[in-house]
């Protein structure tokens, strides 16, 4: 069986390579280096023959392509013979090719062993005189844009090769730290006569006088300033509020008592969106999120569920309902709503359309509920063919309402009025207009016009309430001119 031995070259000082790594290098002929840009390679040259993959770095446009191509090349070679593949530092520390090689090797039943040496992280902590047991996070500068920045723990960021990368890192970190946060540029940690460190404020990180290279890392101590910017902070605050040392009002809340607040906060968020007020949106989104955390804390205390369960549920739902994104399934995007509804029915073990109609919350505002009922019905073909037929239906319902009004039976008047409104909602849906939004536009328009009428009357020292209807109508028509 072929074998790949992945050897760590250590952080750069020859004395820090393990004996096992040296033996593997000196006793094999098929040696490949990910890069020869490493301080120990010059000394190893007299003892070993090797090939390096530096030419792939020059050829490819992205590091992902570099790592994938190197890994595939190594595995292809190992199909025929044993290979020694050497990487800087420790094979298990910030070395992407190792994981890729192991995954590829499994497909071809190729054995992979790692022979470690000291990592650059070990010597960095020794050089900076820091105890890593207090916790730290290791990040790659090329992946920092999508990385979670935890200011409550120390960080080491690798692969800061030049000022351009340093600038990108700085911009990302400034989203989480104060501009004058002290950081440390570390070059060649553990290499005698070469290692250096420079403490400086974050905003100076990408200055031209700073030195960067392939052995440069950045150390960021954990922040002494609490930023309260992640979900764990909100969880801990809510847990405190619900504790014996917390707030009496928060402690006595239940899922039932909180229902009205969630609805209120959702409406306040909608108002912020309509106002196009970013600061208000931030505040109201926070209030909505607080309600989620509140319910999760109560669920946790009762032993039924917590935030992890909620997040797991929504993640699985999103993946399941987007098969065209998370699997190879092809769907017609124009029929996405139908696909979504079919998946929901499968999740709920529903076999009939009426079951999904009955599932619509009874507490929804009537306009929204009517719109949902009609949309679900339309997905299975129960819909109007053209808008003219809807207008005819509206006219029919209007005439029936007039007839019932003449009869004076409130029970049937209410029924026919509901039918008329339901038909108007159908028209809105057919025209792709949200009926709730359309009605709110009219509500707001009415308020503006009424305000104009009152202010016009009072500006002329006229009591608005005592005006006759014809004068009020005149003011109404005047208000319309200013729309």
Beta strands, then each sheet from edge to edge (+ up, - down):
strand 1: 3-8
strand 2: 31-33
strand 3: 51-52
strand 4: 83-87
strand 5: 111-115
strand 6: 136-140
strand 7: 154-158
strand 8: 182-187
strand 9: 196-201
strand 10: 216-220
sheet 1: 3+ 2+ 4+ 1+ 5+
sheet 2: 6+ 7+ 10- 8+ 9-
end
